Amino acid sequence: MATGFALLSISPLHEKEVFNALNSINEISEVHPLFGEYDILVKINCTDIDEIGDVVIKKIRSLKGIVDTKTLIGTRSLEGFQ
């Protein structure tokens, strides 16, 4: 299982439309509106990192109103540290 997060910049007046569309993408488990540099944060759960890339490129960036994305890949490398 791979987890990723994407920070999204949305063009003005498209926030609600994009928010609703993101909620219909199966691989996205959480959608959070933000104030600040980015407009929306999404949590993406997939089988591997390549699938996260496919979701971002094919399903998120293709939405009308998406201006920019920043994708972050989660890691479990800190598990076991005290």
C-alpha positions as CSV (number, residue, x, y, z in Angstrom):
1,M,0.0,0.0,0.0
2,A,1.3,3.5,-0.9
3,T,0.0,6.8,0.4
4,G,0.4,10.1,-1.2
5,F,-0.8,13.6,-0.6
6,A,-1.4,16.3,-3.2
7,L,-1.6,20.0,-2.6
8,L,-3.8,21.6,-5.3
9,S,-4.1,25.1,-6.6
10,I,-7.5,25.8,-8.1
11,S,-8.5,28.6,-10.4
12,P,-11.0,31.1,-8.8
13,L,-14.7,30.0,-9.0
14,H,-13.9,26.4,-9.6
15,E,-13.2,25.3,-6.0
16,K,-16.6,23.7,-5.4
17,E,-16.7,21.9,-8.7
18,V,-13.2,20.5,-8.2
19,F,-13.9,19.6,-4.6
20,N,-17.0,17.5,-5.7
21,A,-15.1,15.9,-8.5
22,L,-12.2,14.9,-6.2
23,N,-14.6,13.2,-3.8
24,S,-15.8,10.9,-6.6
25,I,-12.2,9.5,-7.3
26,N,-12.0,6.1,-5.7
27,E,-8.3,6.4,-4.8
28,I,-8.8,9.6,-2.9
29,S,-9.7,8.9,0.7
30,E,-9.7,12.5,2.1
31,V,-10.3,16.0,0.6
32,H,-9.6,19.1,2.7
33,P,-10.2,22.7,1.6
34,L,-7.4,25.0,2.7
35,F,-6.6,28.7,3.2
36,G,-3.2,29.8,2.1
37,E,-0.9,29.0,-0.8
38,Y,-2.9,25.9,-1.8
39,D,-6.6,25.5,-2.0
40,I,-7.2,21.8,-1.4
41,L,-5.2,18.9,0.1
42,V,-6.1,15.3,-0.9
43,K,-4.9,12.0,0.5
44,I,-4.4,9.3,-2.1
45,N,-4.3,5.5,-1.3
46,C,-3.0,3.2,-4.0
47,T,-1.2,-0.1,-4.4
48,D,2.1,1.5,-5.3
49,I,3.9,4.8,-6.1
50,D,3.3,4.5,-9.8
51,E,-0.4,4.2,-9.3
52,I,-0.3,7.5,-7.2
53,G,1.4,9.1,-10.2
54,D,-1.3,7.9,-12.5
55,V,-4.1,9.2,-10.3
56,V,-2.4,12.6,-10.1
57,I,-1.7,12.9,-13.8
58,K,-4.8,11.2,-15.3
59,K,-7.5,11.9,-12.7
60,I,-6.6,15.0,-10.8
61,R,-4.6,17.2,-13.3
62,S,-7.2,16.6,-16.0
63,L,-10.0,18.3,-13.9
64,K,-11.1,21.6,-15.2
65,G,-10.0,24.3,-12.7
66,I,-6.7,22.6,-11.6
67,V,-3.9,25.2,-12.0
68,D,-1.0,23.4,-10.2
69,T,-0.3,20.4,-8.1
70,K,2.4,19.4,-5.6
71,T,2.6,15.7,-4.8
72,L,4.1,14.2,-1.7
73,I,4.7,10.5,-1.2
74,G,4.3,9.1,2.3
75,T,6.9,6.8,3.9
76,R,7.0,4.3,6.7
77,S,10.7,4.6,7.1
78,L,10.4,6.2,10.6
79,E,8.4,3.3,12.0
80,G,10.4,1.6,14.8
81,F,12.2,4.8,15.9
82,Q,11.7,5.6,19.6
